[in-house]
Structures are given as structure tokens and as C-alpha cells.
């Protein structure tokens, strides 16, 4: 039995796609093993959001080659789509497939195995991605990442993802719901809806994201849904109201912000301003006072000097955010931002990033403390660390309790009365 090892970089979308591919190889007789074990095939699903993600990819490729020099090493996904020639220079790479071609990985692996001349890698990443494949992750009964959408039409000035992923596309509601019913039959209690620009689901078929949510809410067996991320201009009042009244959708939103000043938002080609974003958060909190709200925040983009950063700090302080995903801007090939002036020095970007990370930690602690004494339902997970098991509430608070196998993949109502700030967890 041949062995397959995978490593996934980047977003939840990539995890769903990797799992879908692994299921194909299992059906063909492969045994999945840990990436650090010796395998016959290593598959690296890549990310191109930041330069750091690309650096990690290069290191992981080298780890695979070292682990078994005779193995086939396949590099797929976004970095493979945008930088195939660069990846081809890394010794030991056998296969490079972009986002359109990665779904033919099984056939390409067989082609590589039977090839007489293996001096050069098989490379196919030239076509703009147009195909769509519903995918979902496996291996964790508790939570499944469910890819419902791919691609993006927005072309923000800093972002290379539309070049790597193509235009927005999705399956129809009926097909998507049928896949969700299959996920429910396999025992997952929580489903995280993922995509590149999730809120554009169905637009090209004259369907809507909200209509999909309503259909998913009726599926028996799935206890909880989370919306992994949705653009503020696509988060309508109707969606907010629906989630507040829903039977299954978690009171948890991840709403990308990216910048805290209107000047920088305009340079980024974002589709809202700071006032619009603040109003959206207020609307959520009016209906769901204990809702968890997270935001992506990019630090060090063009035009964000000291004055703009101070303004961003003040703006973030004013928002009812629960935590931030903070990352440092890095230049991406082929993006419009490369032609901008007012470039921020890299050392200043890092200083500002660290300051904003501190603000995020303060907001997270404040959010946890605001929930002390409340009753919440926890979905317990299977991982064990130092004799403790973890679970998450509807509004994404971490909770721990001594491991009890009988609690795994069950929902239990608890009182959040013992907060451990040093571990960012409630102890039950």
C-alpha cells in the first residue's frame, strides 16, 4: 500500500480541498500518514497571500525531499499557480499544478510514476482557474470546513488571489445543500462555510448567499454553522437578522477590515469606508450583544504612515471587536499596489504590527471577561493536551475540562465562571 502525506498552507479553503483530494487517493488504495513520516507521495497545497507563506512553502518542499528522496513531491494550489517557474527550480519537485489542474492530481501522479525521463517536473499551471469543486475536510468529526465558493471579482490593489483563484464561482444551492446533507450523515456537528469571497455565493446563477443559509439551517444532524469570513459590503442587514434568529448559525462573524483609515481603504480599492464598517458592527451588537466579531487587519500598506497608524489605533479601540487577525503587508507580484508611492519601511511595518497585536490581545481578554457568568453551549473536541479537552461555544470562546471520551462531539451547556487569562480559556 502506497503512503500519501499532505501539508496544507493558508486558508480553511485549502484544508477542504486537500481533504477532498486525499479521499480520492484513499479510494485508490493509498494510506494517509503524517507529513513527517516516510511516504511515497508528498502533496503540498500552497498559499500566496504573503511572502512568509511562500517562504514556508519552499521550506516544506525541502523537508519532503529530505524525508524520502525517492518519493514524488507534488506542489499544488495558489503559489503553484502564480510561481510555477520558481518552484520548478527547487530540487526534488516532481509535479506542479495550479488551481485548475490540481483536481487531476491522481492522473498526473500515475503519469509521473510511469515516466522514463524524470529530469524535469510535470508543470501545468497556465490556465486561469474556472472549474469549481465542492469540497469538505475530513478527519475531525467535530468540525468540517465546507468550501461553498471559489475565486474573487474584487481585485483589491494589494491582493494576488484573484490571479491565483480566478473569478467568483460556486455550485447551485441544491447541489451545495446535498453535499451538506452528506456531511451531516458522516457525523460532523459543526460546519464552517468557507470560500475566497463567500458572500458572492450564487450571484452568477441568480441565487443568493442568504437563500443558501436558509436552506442549510433546515438540515437535521448539523448542530452549528459558522460563516468563516464575509466582506462587510456583502453582510446585509437581512443576513445579520437571519443569524440572530437562526436555529443553527453561530453568533460569530469574521469581517475583513484591512485598514483603519478611509485614505488607505481607498488605496486598497476596498468597497466601504470606516463609517460603514462601524455601523455594520453596531447593527450586529444590537441584535446579538455577545456575538464574537473578528477582523482581518493589514499593517504597513502604502500610505499608512505614523499619523494614519495612530488614527487606525483610535478607530480599532472604538470598535466592538472581539479579536483581530493582524498581518504585515508584503508586496505581491502583478498587483496594482506596486505602482503606489508612500511606501512604508519594513521595520516600521513590523513595529506597528506588534503594537496592533497587543491591542488584539487586550480586546480578546475584554471579550472573554464580558462573558463571565453566562451560560453557553460548548461543542467538545477530541484533542487532548495535558489531560484536558477543549471545546468552543457558539460565540467562539475556548473552554476546557478534564478529558472525558464520552463528551467528544457532544454539546453541553456550561456556566462560564472560571476564566484563565494566561491561557485564554474558561476552565469548567
N, C-alpha and C positions, 0 to 999 in steps of 0.2 A: 504494500500500500504506500503510495507516494504521500509525502507530507507537504502541506502548504502553511506558510507563516505570513501574516499580514501586519502592516503598520500603517495607521491612518493619521494623517496630519490635518489640522484645520477644523472645519465646522462639523456640526452634527449631520449635515447633509452627506458629507464624505463617509461618516460611520455607517449611515444607512446603506449607501452604495457599496461599500466594502462588504458588508454582511450579505447583501444580495448576490454579489459575485462569489463569495465563499460558499454559499448554499449550492451554487452550480457545481463547484469543484467537489463538494462533499457527495453530491449525487453521482458524480463521475468516479467516485472511489477514493478521493483524497482524504487524508486525515489532517484536521487543523491542529497546529502546535503553536506554542508561544514563539514570538519573534526571535527570542534569544536562543532558541533551540536550533539544532541542525535540521534543515528542511531541504526538500528537493526544489521548491519554488518559493521565492520571496516576492510578495506583492506590496509595493509602497504606493499608497494613494495620497497624492500630494496637494499642497496648498501654495497659493501665490499671493496671498493678501499682504504679507510683509516680507522684507528681506530676511528677517530672522527665520520665518517659516521655510524659506528656500535654503537657508544655511543648514537648518535641521535636516532637511531632505537629503542634502549631499552627505551629511554625516551618517544618516541611517542607511543610505545606499552602501557606503563603505563598510558599515557593520555587517550587513547581509553578505557582502562579498567575502569578508573575513571569516564569517561563521561557517560558510561552505563554498569554497571557490568553484566547485563543480555544479552548484545549484544554478537554476535560471532565476535571474533578477529582473522583475518587471516593474517599471515606473509608470504610473498612470495618473490621470487627473489634471488639475489646473496648472501646476508647474510644468508638467509634461506637455500640455497644450501650448504654453507660451514660451518655453525654453528648451525645446527638444534638442536642438543642436548643441546647447551647453551640456545637457545631460549625457548626450552621446559621447562626450569627451571623457566621462568618468569610467575608468577601467572596471570591467566586470558587469556592466549593464547589458542585458540581452534584449529587452523589449521596452519600447517607449510608445505609449498610447495616450492620445488626447481624450477629451471628454466625449467625443462622438464614437471613438473607436474602442474605448475600454470595455464595452459590453461584448466585444468579440475576443476577449482575453483567452478564453478556453481554446478557441481555434488557433490563435496565434501561438500559444504555448506549445500546442502539438506541432505546429509548423516549425517552431524553433528546435524542438526535440529531434525532429526528423531531418533538420538541415545538415548538409555536409559541410558547408563553409559557414562557420560561426564567428568569423573575424569581425564583422560589423553588426551592430544591433538592428533588429527589426524596428523600424520607426514609422509611425503613422499618426500624425497629429496636425495635418494641414487643414482639414475641413472645419468650418465654423460649426460648432455643435448645434444640431437641430432636433435630434431624437429626444424623446422623453421616456423614462422608465420609472414607474412607481417602484420604490424600494423601501425596505424597513430593516432595522437592525435586529440581530438575534443574539442569544446567549445570556440575556438578562430577562427573566420572567417578569420582573417588576416594571421596568421601563423600556419602551421601544421608541426609537427615533424613526418617524414615518415621513419620508420625502414625498411631498404633495405637489411641488412646483420646482422649476429649474430656470436658470437664466435671469437676465435683467435688462430692461429697456431704459434705465435711468441715466447711465453714463456719467456718474459723478466724476468730477475732474481728477480726483486722486486715485480712482479705482480701476484695476485691470480685470476685474472679474467678468464684466460683460464680454471681454475679448476671449476669456478662457471658457466661459459657460454659455455664451450665445444669448439670444433673445429670450424673453419670458415665455414659458410654455408649461402646460400641465395636461393631465388626463381630464376626462369629464367627471362630473360629480358621481354618476352611477358607478363607474369603474373604481374611483377612489374609495367610495363607501364599501364596495365589495371587498377591496383589499383590507380595509379597516375591520370588516367582519371576520376576515381570515386571521388578522392579528388577535382579535378578541378570542377566537377559537383556540389559539395557541397559549392563552393564559395570561397575557400581559394585562396588568391592571392600570398602567399609566401610559399614554401615548403622547409623544412630543411631536407636534406638527412642524416640519422643517421645510425650508426652501431657500433660494437665494433672495427672492423678493416675494415672500409668502402671500402678502396681501393682494398681489396681482393674479392669484389663482383664478382660472376660468375666464379671464377677461377676453381672451381671443376666441372663446367658444360662446360668448354672451351668457356666461354663468358668473356667479359671484362667490367670493370667499365666505360671506355671511350665509349664503344658502348652503354651502358645504358644511359650515359649523352646525347649522340647524339639523342637517341630516345625521351628522356624526353624533350629535347629542342624544339621538334616539337609539343608538346601538347598545344592546344589552351586553354585559360582561366587561366592558371597559369602564372603570370607575372614575377615571380622571384624564382630562386632556390638558396639555399646555400648548400655548402658541409660542414657538421658540423665539420669533422676532417678527415685528411688523412695523413698517415705516409709519411715522406719525401722520402723514397726509393720507394714509390708507386706513388708519384706525378710526373708523367713523363712529359717531355717537350711537348709531344703531348696533354696532359690534360691541361697544362698551356696555350698552344696556343689556344686550343679549347675554354677555358673560356674567354680568351681575345677577341675572335671573336664572342662569343655566343650571341644569341638574349635574353636569359633569365637568364643565370648563373651570379650570383653576383661576383663582383671583391672583393672577401673576402675569405681568406684561413685560416684555423686553422691547424697548422702543429706542432705536438708534437716534442719538442726538448729533454726535460727531464734533460739534463746535458750539461754544457758548457765546458767540457774538454774531450779529447779523452780517457784519463785514466778512467774516471767514466763511459763514454759511453760503453767502453769495459766491465767493471764490470757489467753494466746493461744488457749486451747482446743486445744492440741496433744495428741496421743494417746500420749504416752510421757513419761518423766522422764529426767533426766540419767544415772541409773544404767543404765537400759535402753539408752540410746544408746551409752554407753561399752562395755557388754557386746557390743553388735552389732558395733562396730568391732574389739574383741578377737577375736571369732569369725572375722571376715574375715581378720585378720592371722595367725591361727593356721594357716589353710589356704593363704593367699596372702601371704607375708611382704612381697613387693614390690608389692602391689596399690596402685594410686592411689586415694585416698579424698578426695573433696571434700565440702564442706558449705556450704549457704547459712546466713548469719548476719545477722539483722536487729538493728540497733543503735538504741537510743533508744526502744524501746516503753515503754508505760505501766509504771511500777513499777521500771524499770531505772535506779535512781539510782547514785551513786558506789560504794556498797557492793556492789550487785548487779553492776555492771560489773567491779569488781575480782575478784569471785567468778567471773565469766564468763572473765576473762583467765586465771585459775588453772586453770579447767576446760579451756579450749581448749589451754593448754600441756600438759595431761596426756593429751590425745587423740592417737592416731597419724594425724592428718590430714595430707594432702599439700599442700592449699591451701584457701583459703576464698573464697567469693563473698560479699563484705561489702556491705551496702547500708543506707542510713539509713531508718528508719521515717518514712513520711509518711501522714497521715490520709487514709482512703479513704471516700467517701460511702457511706451506708447500712450501714456495718459496726458491730458491737456495741461495738467499742473506743471509739467516740466518746463513749460514756456513762461511760467509766472515769475515775477520778481518778489522782493521782500522774503528771501529765503532765510529760515531760522537756523542758526548754528546747531549742530548736532548735540553739543554739550549742553546747550540751553534747553533743547527738547527733553533731554534726559532729566535735567533738574526739575523742569516743570511736570514731567510725568510722575516723578517720585512725590512731589507735593500733592498732586491730584490723587495719587494712590492713598495718601494719608487721609485726605478728605473722604474718599470712598470708605475707608475703614471706619471713620467716625460716623458716617451715615448708616453703615451696616449695623454698628453697635446700637445706635439710636433706634433703628427699626426693630431689632431684637428686643430691646428694653421696652418698647411701646407695646409689645405683645405679652409681657409678663402678666400672669394671672388668667389669661384667656384659655378657653378650651378649643382645641383644634384636632382634626383627624390626621393621623400620621400613617403613611404607607411605608411599611418596614421593608428594608432591602436585605440582601443575602450576605453582603460583605461583612467580614469580622475583623476588627482591629483591637488588639489588646483586650479581647474578651467582650467587646462592645459591638452592638449592631447599630446602624444608622437608618433613619427614615426622614422623610420630608413631609411637611404639612402642605395643605392646599396653597398657602401663600409662601411656600418655599423656605420655611425655617427648618434648619437642621435639628434633629432630635436624636438622642442616643439612649440606649438602655442595655442592660446585660443581655448577651446573646441568648436567644430562645428560638430554636429552629421552627417551632410551631407558629411564630409570628411572621416568618418570611412571606412576603407577598400578601399580607393581610392589612386591613385598615383598622386602626384602633384610635378611639378618642382619648386624648390625654389633656392634662392641665399643664400649661407651660409656666411652672412656678420656680424652676431652679435653673437659672441662666449662668453659663460658664463663659465669661467674655474672653478668656485667654484661648479658648478652643472654638469660639463662635458656634456654640451648640447649647440646646436645652437638655438637661440631664433628667431622665424620668426614673 
